[in-house]
Amino acid sequence: MIGPGTNWYVAVAAILFGIGVTGVILRRSPLIVLLSLEIMLNASNLALVGFSRHFGTVDGQIFAICVMAVAAAEVVVGLGLIVAFTRRSMPLDVDAATELRG
């Protein structure tokens, strides 16, 4: 096997996941929270692909593709909410956004 081992993939995935968790916890902007969630999902994809390579199967890669589809749906819903907040002149603060009345 040429290239880095599974330990490196898992270590990089853990670092990325930690950065994403830090962004979700510390930031109040919904855009930054969405970006942090994307980093967390990409970290899980990296771990899935790393383990898939380690075990020599394609199961992890198939799950990674499914996670990418979920991430795309999450981005669409999140950006739709941000546009709705902006049109109603509501504050773009995660703590202040308790309800979105239609």
Beta strands, then each sheet from edge to edge (+ up, - down):
end
